[in-house]
Amino acid sequence: MSDALLPEAFADLRHLGEWIVPTEEGRHRKKIGADIETARSFYQTVFPRMEAIIQHLNGVAWESMGPADRNLFLLASMCMEVSHPVELGWQTTDIADAFPTSRVQFLSESAGY
């Protein structure tokens, strides 16, 4: 992995590179494709760092973010995606009677990663 994957202060999270997903649809599919234990492990690793992540990102203008800062933003976004099944104690990352993903119309990303 590139040293620029994440900012240096978050080097301990670099092993989570597969969770850096640039689109809402991709993050949703990653979440529902993961088993609950894998999602829980990811969440338990990233969530305790969220305050530091937020403070770091608050100090960087969106327009001037480099790849490492954007990846950190995407990692935090993924953490929020998995927070529902983890915090609500679901047995899986998706529920049987949820609105089917195949019927969800995801909007294109406006930020242009």
N, CA, C and O atoms as a GROMACS GRO file, in nm:
protein
  452
    1MET      N    1   0.083  -0.118   0.000
    1MET     CA    2   0.000   0.000   0.000
    1MET      C    3   0.087   0.125   0.000
    1MET      O    4   0.195   0.128   0.058
    2SER      N    5   0.038   0.224  -0.065
    2SER     CA    6   0.109   0.350  -0.072
    2SER      C    7   0.112   0.417   0.064
    2SER      O    8   0.018   0.406   0.143
    3ASP      N    9   0.223   0.486   0.091
    3ASP     CA   10   0.232   0.560   0.216
    3ASP      C   11   0.131   0.674   0.220
    3ASP      O   12   0.096   0.723   0.327
    4ALA      N   13   0.082   0.716   0.102
    4ALA     CA   14  -0.014   0.826   0.094
    4ALA      C   15  -0.158   0.778   0.106
    4ALA      O   16  -0.250   0.857   0.083
    5LEU      N   17  -0.179   0.651   0.140
    5LEU     CA   18  -0.316   0.600   0.149
    5LEU      C   19  -0.398   0.682   0.248
    5LEU      O   20  -0.513   0.717   0.219
    6LEU      N   21  -0.340   0.712   0.365
    6LEU     CA   22  -0.405   0.793   0.468
    6LEU      C   23  -0.302   0.890   0.525
    6LEU      O   24  -0.181   0.866   0.512
    7PRO      N   25  -0.348   0.997   0.587
    7PRO     CA   26  -0.253   1.088   0.652
    7PRO      C   27  -0.171   1.013   0.758
    7PRO      O   28  -0.219   0.916   0.818
    8GLU      N   29  -0.051   1.057   0.779
    8GLU     CA   30   0.043   0.989   0.870
    8GLU      C   31  -0.016   0.965   1.009
    8GLU      O   32   0.011   0.862   1.070
    9ALA      N   33  -0.094   1.059   1.060
    9ALA     CA   34  -0.153   1.043   1.194
    9ALA      C   35  -0.249   0.924   1.202
    9ALA      O   36  -0.286   0.881   1.312
   10PHE      N   37  -0.288   0.872   1.087
   10PHE     CA   38  -0.382   0.760   1.083
   10PHE      C   39  -0.320   0.637   1.016
   10PHE      O   40  -0.389   0.553   0.959
   11ALA      N   41  -0.189   0.628   1.025
   11ALA     CA   42  -0.116   0.516   0.965
   11ALA      C   43  -0.163   0.381   1.019
   11ALA      O   44  -0.159   0.280   0.949
   12ASP      N   45  -0.208   0.379   1.144
   12ASP     CA   46  -0.256   0.254   1.204
   12ASP      C   47  -0.383   0.201   1.138
   12ASP      O   48  -0.422   0.086   1.162
   13LEU      N   49  -0.448   0.281   1.056
   13LEU     CA   50  -0.571   0.239   0.988
   13LEU      C   51  -0.546   0.197   0.843
   13LEU      O   52  -0.640   0.161   0.772
   14ARG      N   53  -0.423   0.202   0.799
   14ARG     CA   54  -0.392   0.172   0.658
   14ARG      C   55  -0.431   0.031   0.618
   14ARG      O   56  -0.462   0.006   0.501
   15HIS      N   57  -0.430  -0.060   0.711
   15HIS     CA   58  -0.466  -0.199   0.678
   15HIS      C   59  -0.614  -0.212   0.641
   15HIS      O   60  -0.657  -0.318   0.596
   16LEU      N   61  -0.691  -0.105   0.658
   16LEU     CA   62  -0.833  -0.106   0.626
   16LEU      C   63  -0.861  -0.049   0.488
   16LEU      O   64  -0.974  -0.008   0.458
   17GLY      N   65  -0.760  -0.045   0.404
   17GLY     CA   66  -0.773   0.016   0.271
   17GLY      C   67  -0.888  -0.036   0.188
   17GLY      O   68  -0.944   0.039   0.108
   18GLU      N   69  -0.925  -0.162   0.204
   18GLU     CA   70  -1.037  -0.217   0.126
   18GLU      C   71  -1.170  -0.151   0.162
   18GLU      O   72  -1.267  -0.162   0.086
   19TRP      N   73  -1.175  -0.083   0.276
   19TRP     CA   74  -1.297  -0.016   0.320
   19TRP      C   75  -1.305   0.128   0.268
   19TRP      O   76  -1.403   0.198   0.295
   20ILE      N   77  -1.206   0.172   0.195
   20ILE     CA   78  -1.208   0.306   0.134
   20ILE      C   79  -1.279   0.293   0.001
   20ILE      O   80  -1.221   0.250  -0.099
   21VAL      N   81  -1.407   0.331   0.001
   21VAL     CA   82  -1.493   0.311  -0.116
   21VAL      C   83  -1.548   0.448  -0.157
   21VAL      O   84  -1.609   0.516  -0.075
   22PRO      N   85  -1.527   0.488  -0.282
   22PRO     CA   86  -1.556   0.626  -0.322
   22PRO      C   87  -1.701   0.663  -0.349
   22PRO      O   88  -1.731   0.782  -0.362
   23THR      N   89  -1.792   0.568  -0.359
   23THR     CA   90  -1.931   0.604  -0.392
   23THR      C   91  -2.027   0.552  -0.286
   23THR      O   92  -1.999   0.456  -0.215
   24GLU      N   93  -2.141   0.619  -0.277
   24GLU     CA   94  -2.244   0.576  -0.183
   24GLU      C   95  -2.292   0.435  -0.216
   24GLU      O   96  -2.309   0.351  -0.127
   25GLU      N   97  -2.313   0.409  -0.344
   25GLU     CA   98  -2.357   0.275  -0.384
   25GLU      C   99  -2.250   0.171  -0.348
   25GLU      O  100  -2.283   0.063  -0.298
   26GLY      N  101  -2.126   0.202  -0.373
   26GLY     CA  102  -2.017   0.110  -0.341
   26GLY      C  103  -2.009   0.083  -0.192
   26GLY      O  104  -1.988  -0.031  -0.150
   27ARG      N  105  -2.025   0.188  -0.110
   27ARG     CA  106  -2.022   0.169   0.036
   27ARG      C  107  -2.139   0.083   0.081
   27ARG      O  108  -2.123  -0.002   0.168
   28HIS      N  109  -2.254   0.106   0.024
   28HIS     CA  110  -2.371   0.025   0.061
   28HIS      C  111  -2.347  -0.122   0.025
   28HIS      O  112  -2.372  -0.211   0.106
   29ARG      N  113  -2.298  -0.145  -0.094
   29ARG     CA  114  -2.273  -0.284  -0.138
   29ARG      C  115  -2.162  -0.349  -0.055
   29ARG      O  116  -2.169  -0.468  -0.026
   30LYS      N  117  -2.061  -0.273  -0.017
   30LYS     CA  118  -1.954  -0.326   0.069
   30LYS      C  119  -2.013  -0.366   0.204
   30LYS      O  120  -1.981  -0.472   0.257
   31LYS      N  121  -2.099  -0.280   0.258
   31LYS     CA  122  -2.160  -0.309   0.388
   31LYS      C  123  -2.245  -0.435   0.382
   31LYS      O  124  -2.227  -0.525   0.464
   32ILE      N  125  -2.336  -0.444   0.286
   32ILE     CA  126  -2.424  -0.560   0.285
   32ILE      C  127  -2.354  -0.687   0.240
   32ILE      O  128  -2.403  -0.798   0.262
   33GLY      N  129  -2.238  -0.671   0.176
   33GLY     CA  130  -2.160  -0.787   0.134
   33GLY      C  131  -2.070  -0.842   0.244
   33GLY      O  132  -2.016  -0.952   0.231
   34ALA      N  133  -2.053  -0.765   0.350
   34ALA     CA  134  -1.966  -0.808   0.461
   34ALA      C  135  -2.048  -0.884   0.565
   34ALA      O  136  -2.165  -0.854   0.587
   35ASP      N  137  -1.985  -0.981   0.629
   35ASP     CA  138  -2.055  -1.047   0.740
   35ASP      C  139  -2.049  -0.954   0.861
   35ASP      O  140  -1.963  -0.865   0.868
   36ILE      N  141  -2.138  -0.974   0.955
   36ILE     CA  142  -2.153  -0.882   1.068
   36ILE      C  143  -2.027  -0.877   1.154
   36ILE      O  144  -1.993  -0.770   1.206
   37GLU      N  145  -1.957  -0.987   1.169
   37GLU     CA  146  -1.835  -0.986   1.250
   37GLU      C  147  -1.725  -0.901   1.185
   37GLU      O  148  -1.653  -0.829   1.254
   38THR      N  149  -1.713  -0.909   1.055
   38THR     CA  150  -1.615  -0.828   0.983
   38THR      C  151  -1.651  -0.681   0.994
   38THR      O  152  -1.565  -0.596   1.018
   39ALA      N  153  -1.779  -0.650   0.975
   39ALA     CA  154  -1.826  -0.511   0.988
   39ALA      C  155  -1.804  -0.460   1.130
   39ALA      O  156  -1.763  -0.345   1.149
   40ARG      N  157  -1.832  -0.542   1.228
   40ARG     CA  158  -1.814  -0.503   1.368
   40ARG      C  159  -1.666  -0.476   1.398
   40ARG      O  160  -1.634  -0.378   1.467
   41SER      N  161  -1.579  -0.560   1.348
   41SER     CA  162  -1.435  -0.541   1.369
   41SER      C  163  -1.388  -0.410   1.307
   41SER      O  164  -1.312  -0.335   1.368
   42PHE      N  165  -1.433  -0.383   1.184
   42PHE     CA  166  -1.400  -0.256   1.118
   42PHE      C  167  -1.448  -0.138   1.201
   42PHE      O  168  -1.373  -0.045   1.228
   43TYR      N  169  -1.573  -0.143   1.241
   43TYR     CA  170  -1.634  -0.035   1.320
   43TYR      C  171  -1.558  -0.013   1.451
   43TYR      O  172  -1.528   0.100   1.488
   44GLN      N  173  -1.528  -0.121   1.520
   44GLN     CA  174  -1.459  -0.110   1.649
   44GLN      C  175  -1.316  -0.059   1.635
   44GLN      O  176  -1.259  -0.009   1.732
   45THR      N  177  -1.260  -0.069   1.518
   45THR     CA  178  -1.128  -0.014   1.493
   45THR      C  179  -1.134   0.134   1.458
   45THR      O  180  -1.054   0.212   1.507
   46VAL      N  181  -1.230   0.172   1.375
   46VAL     CA  182  -1.236   0.310   1.326
   46VAL      C  183  -1.313   0.403   1.420
   46VAL      O  184  -1.270   0.517   1.442
   47PHE      N  185  -1.424   0.358   1.476
   47PHE     CA  186  -1.508   0.449   1.554
   47PHE      C  187  -1.435   0.519   1.669
   47PHE      O  188  -1.457   0.638   1.690
   48PRO      N  189  -1.350   0.450   1.743
   48PRO     CA  190  -1.278   0.522   1.850
   48PRO      C  191  -1.188   0.635   1.798
   48PRO      O  192  -1.148   0.721   1.876
   49ARG      N  193  -1.157   0.634   1.671
   49ARG     CA  194  -1.072   0.738   1.612
   49ARG      C  195  -1.153   0.849   1.546
   49ARG      O  196  -1.096   0.944   1.493
   50MET      N  197  -1.287   0.839   1.547
   50MET     CA  198  -1.369   0.935   1.474
   50MET      C  199  -1.350   1.079   1.519
   50MET      O  200  -1.348   1.169   1.435
   51GLU      N  201  -1.337   1.103   1.647
   51GLU     CA  202  -1.318   1.241   1.693
   51GLU      C  203  -1.189   1.299   1.632
   51GLU      O  204  -1.189   1.413   1.586
   52ALA      N  205  -1.082   1.221   1.633
   52ALA     CA  206  -0.956   1.267   1.573
   52ALA      C  207  -0.970   1.284   1.423
   52ALA      O  208  -0.914   1.377   1.365
   53ILE      N  209  -1.044   1.194   1.358
   53ILE     CA  210  -1.066   1.204   1.214
   53ILE      C  211  -1.142   1.333   1.182
   53ILE      O  212  -1.106   1.406   1.090
   54ILE      N  213  -1.247   1.360   1.259
   54ILE     CA  214  -1.327   1.481   1.237
   54ILE      C  215  -1.242   1.606   1.258
   54ILE      O  216  -1.247   1.699   1.178
   55GLN      N  217  -1.165   1.608   1.364
   55GLN     CA  218  -1.079   1.724   1.390
   55GLN      C  219  -0.980   1.744   1.275
   55GLN      O  220  -0.957   1.856   1.231
   56HIS      N  221  -0.922   1.634   1.228
   56HIS     CA  222  -0.826   1.644   1.117
   56HIS      C  223  -0.895   1.700   0.993
   56HIS      O  224  -0.845   1.793   0.930
   57LEU      N  225  -1.009   1.642   0.957
   57LEU     CA  226  -1.078   1.684   0.835
   57LEU      C  227  -1.134   1.826   0.845
   57LEU      O  228  -1.142   1.896   0.744
   58ASN      N  229  -1.172   1.868   0.964
   58ASN     CA  230  -1.219   2.006   0.982
   58ASN      C  231  -1.108   2.107   0.953
   58ASN      O  232  -1.136   2.223   0.924
   59GLY      N  233  -0.983   2.063   0.961
   59GLY     CA  234  -0.870   2.152   0.935
   59GLY      C  235  -0.824   2.154   0.790
   59GLY      O  236  -0.724   2.217   0.758
   60VAL      N  237  -0.897   2.086   0.702
   60VAL     CA  238  -0.857   2.077   0.562
   60VAL      C  239  -0.975   2.121   0.475
   60VAL      O  240  -1.085   2.066   0.485
   61ALA      N  241  -0.951   2.219   0.389
   61ALA     CA  242  -1.057   2.263   0.298
   61ALA      C  243  -1.083   2.154   0.194
   61ALA      O  244  -0.989   2.095   0.141
   62TRP      N  245  -1.210   2.128   0.165
   62TRP     CA  246  -1.248   2.023   0.069
   62TRP      C  247  -1.174   2.041  -0.064
   62TRP      O  248  -1.125   1.944  -0.122
   63GLU      N  249  -1.168   2.163  -0.111
   63GLU     CA  250  -1.108   2.192  -0.241
   63GLU      C  251  -0.959   2.160  -0.244
   63GLU      O  252  -0.904   2.133  -0.350
   64SER      N  253  -0.894   2.164  -0.129
   64SER     CA  254  -0.749   2.142  -0.127
   64SER      C  255  -0.710   2.006  -0.072
   64SER      O  256  -0.592   1.979  -0.049
   65MET      N  257  -0.808   1.919  -0.050
   65MET     CA  258  -0.778   1.786   0.004
   65MET      C  259  -0.697   1.705  -0.097
   65MET      O  260  -0.729   1.700  -0.216
   66GLY      N  261  -0.594   1.644  -0.047
   66GLY     CA  262  -0.518   1.550  -0.129
   66GLY      C  263  -0.579   1.412  -0.117
   66GLY      O  264  -0.675   1.393  -0.043
   67PRO      N  265  -0.524   1.315  -0.188
   67PRO     CA  266  -0.579   1.179  -0.186
   67PRO      C  267  -0.584   1.117  -0.046
   67PRO      O  268  -0.680   1.047  -0.013
   68ALA      N  269  -0.485   1.140   0.036
   68ALA     CA  270  -0.482   1.080   0.170
   68ALA      C  271  -0.597   1.133   0.256
   68ALA      O  272  -0.662   1.056   0.327
   69ASP      N  273  -0.623   1.264   0.250
   69ASP     CA  274  -0.733   1.321   0.328
   69ASP      C  275  -0.868   1.275   0.275
   69ASP      O  276  -0.960   1.248   0.353
   70ARG      N  277  -0.882   1.266   0.143
   70ARG     CA  278  -1.009   1.216   0.086
   70ARG      C  279  -1.032   1.071   0.125
   70ARG      O  280  -1.145   1.031   0.154
   71ASN      N  281  -0.925   0.992   0.125
   71ASN     CA  282  -0.939   0.852   0.167
   71ASN      C  283  -0.982   0.843   0.313
   71ASN      O  284  -1.061   0.756   0.349
   72LEU      N  285  -0.930   0.932   0.396
   72LEU     CA  286  -0.972   0.935   0.537
   72LEU      C  287  -1.120   0.969   0.548
   72LEU      O  288  -1.192   0.909   0.627
   73PHE      N  289  -1.165   1.066   0.467
   73PHE     CA  290  -1.307   1.101   0.464
   73PHE      C  291  -1.392   0.980   0.422
   73PHE      O  292  -1.497   0.954   0.481
   74LEU      N  293  -1.346   0.907   0.321
   74LEU     CA  294  -1.420   0.790   0.273
   74LEU      C  295  -1.421   0.678   0.376
   74LEU      O  296  -1.521   0.608   0.390
   75LEU      N  297  -1.312   0.662   0.449
   75LEU     CA  298  -1.307   0.562   0.555
   75LEU      C  299  -1.408   0.598   0.665
   75LEU      O  300  -1.477   0.510   0.717
   76ALA      N  301  -1.415   0.725   0.700
   76ALA     CA  302  -1.512   0.771   0.800
   76ALA      C  303  -1.655   0.751   0.749
   76ALA      O  304  -1.743   0.714   0.826
   77SER      N  305  -1.677   0.776   0.621
   77SER     CA  306  -1.810   0.755   0.562
   77SER      C  307  -1.849   0.608   0.571
   77SER      O  308  -1.964   0.576   0.601
   78MET      N  309  -1.755   0.520   0.545
   78MET     CA  310  -1.782   0.376   0.553
   78MET      C  311  -1.813   0.336   0.696
   78MET      O  312  -1.899   0.251   0.720
   79CYS      N  313  -1.745   0.396   0.791
   79CYS     CA  314  -1.773   0.367   0.932
   79CYS      C  315  -1.918   0.403   0.966
   79CYS      O  316  -1.985   0.331   1.041
   80MET      N  317  -1.966   0.514   0.912
   80MET     CA  318  -2.104   0.554   0.936
   80MET      C  319  -2.201   0.456   0.870
   80MET      O  320  -2.308   0.430   0.923
   81GLU      N  321  -2.164   0.403   0.754
   81GLU     CA  322  -2.248   0.303   0.686
   81GLU      C  323  -2.268   0.179   0.772
   81GLU      O  324  -2.379   0.127   0.782
   82VAL      N  325  -2.160   0.131   0.833
   82VAL     CA  326  -2.172   0.007   0.911
   82VAL      C  327  -2.221   0.032   1.053
   82VAL      O  328  -2.246  -0.064   1.126
   83SER      N  329  -2.234   0.157   1.093
   83SER     CA  330  -2.277   0.186   1.230
   83SER      C  331  -2.417   0.134   1.261
   83SER      O  332  -2.443   0.090   1.373
   84HIS      N  333  -2.507   0.138   1.165
   84HIS     CA  334  -2.644   0.093   1.192
   84HIS      C  335  -2.652  -0.054   1.230
   84HIS      O  336  -2.703  -0.086   1.337
   85PRO      N  337  -2.603  -0.144   1.147
   85PRO     CA  338  -2.614  -0.285   1.187
   85PRO      C  339  -2.534  -0.317   1.314
   85PRO      O  340  -2.575  -0.401   1.393
   86VAL      N  341  -2.421  -0.250   1.332
   86VAL     CA  342  -2.339  -0.278   1.450
   86VAL      C  343  -2.406  -0.223   1.576
   86VAL      O  344  -2.426  -0.297   1.672
   87GLU      N  345  -2.440  -0.096   1.576
   87GLU     CA  346  -2.496  -0.034   1.696
   87GLU      C  347  -2.635  -0.085   1.731
   87GLU      O  348  -2.673  -0.088   1.848
   88LEU      N  349  -2.710  -0.127   1.630
   88LEU     CA  350  -2.844  -0.177   1.656
   88LEU      C  351  -2.846  -0.327   1.686
   88LEU      O  352  -2.953  -0.384   1.709
   89GLY      N  353  -2.730  -0.390   1.684
   89GLY     CA  354  -2.720  -0.530   1.721
   89GLY      C  355  -2.779  -0.627   1.620
   89GLY      O  356  -2.826  -0.734   1.657
   90TRP      N  357  -2.776  -0.589   1.493
   90TRP     CA  358  -2.829  -0.679   1.391
   90TRP      C  359  -2.745  -0.806   1.386
   90TRP      O  360  -2.628  -0.806   1.424
   91GLN      N  361  -2.804  -0.913   1.338
   91GLN     CA  362  -2.733  -1.040   1.321
   91GLN      C  363  -2.660  -1.047   1.187
   91GLN      O  364  -2.570  -1.128   1.168
   92THR      N  365  -2.700  -0.960   1.093
   92THR     CA  366  -2.637  -0.951   0.962
   92THR      C  367  -2.621  -0.803   0.928
   92THR      O  368  -2.669  -0.717   1.001
   93THR      N  369  -2.554  -0.774   0.818
   93THR     CA  370  -2.537  -0.634   0.777
   93THR      C  371  -2.652  -0.583   0.692
   93THR      O  372  -2.655  -0.466   0.654
   94ASP      N  373  -2.747  -0.670   0.663
   94ASP     CA  374  -2.866  -0.633   0.587
   94ASP      C  375  -2.982  -0.706   0.652
   94ASP      O  376  -2.962  -0.808   0.718
   95ILE      N  377  -3.101  -0.657   0.634
   95ILE     CA  378  -3.217  -0.725   0.693
   95ILE      C  379  -3.311  -0.771   0.581
   95ILE      O  380  -3.325  -0.706   0.478
   96ALA      N  381  -3.373  -0.884   0.605
   96ALA     CA  382  -3.454  -0.950   0.501
   96ALA      C  383  -3.566  -0.862   0.449
   96ALA      O  384  -3.597  -0.865   0.329
   97ASP      N  385  -3.628  -0.783   0.535
   97ASP     CA  386  -3.743  -0.705   0.489
   97ASP      C  387  -3.706  -0.560   0.457
   97ASP      O  388  -3.793  -0.473   0.451
   98ALA      N  389  -3.576  -0.534   0.436
   98ALA     CA  390  -3.532  -0.400   0.398
   98ALA      C  391  -3.571  -0.374   0.252
   98ALA      O  392  -3.595  -0.467   0.175
   99PHE      N  393  -3.577  -0.248   0.216
   99PHE     CA  394  -3.602  -0.211   0.078
   99PHE      C  395  -3.491  -0.273  -0.006
   99PHE      O  396  -3.374  -0.252   0.025
  100PRO      N  397  -3.522  -0.347  -0.111
  100PRO     CA  398  -3.418  -0.418  -0.188
  100PRO      C  399  -3.320  -0.323  -0.257
  100PRO      O  400  -3.360  -0.226  -0.321
  101THR      N  401  -3.194  -0.353  -0.242
  101THR     CA  402  -3.089  -0.272  -0.304
  101THR      C  403  -3.110  -0.260  -0.454
  101THR      O  404  -3.080  -0.157  -0.514
  102SER      N  405  -3.161  -0.365  -0.514
  102SER     CA  406  -3.182  -0.362  -0.659
  102SER      C  407  -3.281  -0.254  -0.702
  102SER      O  408  -3.285  -0.215  -0.818
  103ARG      N  409  -3.361  -0.207  -0.608
  103ARG     CA  410  -3.459  -0.103  -0.640
  103ARG      C  411  -3.414   0.037  -0.600
  103ARG      O  412  -3.481   0.135  -0.630
  104VAL      N  413  -3.301   0.047  -0.533
  104VAL     CA  414  -3.249   0.176  -0.490
  104VAL      C  415  -3.184   0.244  -0.610
  104VAL      O  416  -3.107   0.183  -0.684
  105GLN      N  417  -3.216   0.371  -0.629
  105GLN     CA  418  -3.155   0.447  -0.735
  105GLN      C  419  -3.055   0.543  -0.671
  105GLN      O  420  -3.092   0.646  -0.614
  106PHE      N  421  -2.928   0.507  -0.681
  106PHE     CA  422  -2.822   0.589  -0.623
  106PHE      C  423  -2.793   0.706  -0.715
  106PHE      O  424  -2.784   0.690  -0.837
  107LEU      N  425  -2.779   0.823  -0.658
  107LEU     CA  426  -2.745   0.943  -0.735
  107LEU      C  427  -2.596   0.942  -0.764
  107LEU      O  428  -2.518   0.882  -0.689
  108SER      N  429  -2.557   1.007  -0.871
  108SER     CA  430  -2.415   1.016  -0.902
  108SER      C  431  -2.348   1.105  -0.798
  108SER      O  432  -2.410   1.193  -0.738
  109GLU      N  433  -2.221   1.081  -0.780
  109GLU     CA  434  -2.145   1.161  -0.684
  109GLU      C  435  -2.125   1.302  -0.739
  109GLU      O  436  -2.086   1.318  -0.855
  110SER      N  437  -2.151   1.401  -0.658
  110SER     CA  438  -2.137   1.539  -0.704
  110SER      C  439  -1.999   1.596  -0.674
  110SER      O  440  -1.959   1.697  -0.733
  111ALA      N  441  -1.925   1.531  -0.583
  111ALA     CA  442  -1.795   1.586  -0.542
  111ALA      C  443  -1.685   1.558  -0.642
  111ALA      O  444  -1.585   1.629  -0.644
  112GLY      N  445  -1.702   1.457  -0.725
  112GLY     CA  446  -1.602   1.427  -0.827
  112GLY      C  447  -1.468   1.382  -0.770
  112GLY      O  448  -1.368   1.452  -0.785
  113TYR      N  449  -1.465   1.268  -0.707
  113TYR     CA  450  -1.342   1.219  -0.645
  113TYR      C  451  -1.236   1.197  -0.748
  113TYR      O  452  -1.125   1.155  -0.714
   0.00000   0.00000   0.00000
